[in-house]
Amino acid sequence: MPIEYEMKYLKEMTEDAIRRYSEETYNADWYSNVEYEVLRKMQEGNHLPVYFKEYQILAMKELMRRGYWVKWTDGQIGRNSVTLYRIIQHKEGAD
């Protein structure tokens, strides 16, 4: 499978997982900054099976392994979307 299709699949699986989590936890389609909460939970391994299916966890972990995550992007009216962004690891003590 070409890399573009793999990334599209990982992004869509992650987006679906976060939407479901947001709906079940906050009763909102995409609660403000919920993607960062899920990222933190993924990094810490906290209570993941409760919220996510195994294939969603695998997709999110693979996306993180590749150095990417999703974020909500406010666009023009009716043009809001979820996009990929590169995760930047901050080193301790770095500015």
QUICOR-V231602 format. One line per field, one symbol per residue. burial: # if it has 16 or more other C-alpha atoms within 10 Angstrom, else .. Layout:
burial->???
This chain:
burial->......#..######.######.......##..##..##..#........##...##.######...#####...........#...........
